[in-house]
């Protein structure tokens, strides 16, 4: 994968994972890629992968279960969907 030189890599990878969450590739309560998986898929450093996961967690898109990994949080319903 080629990264844009003017945008930090962690932001670019976080955007890719964010899109996968919002488009349903990773559904609610499903596991998102681990640090090891992110480093392998995107060729980034461990510290960069940790930053990606931290950013997604801080946005409320994911949550972490110690010893198990990071999972997609239940996302709020879109405006076009009726409340459940």
Helices and strands as residue ranges (DSSP letters): H 9-22, H 35-42, H 46-58, E 62-65, E 69-72
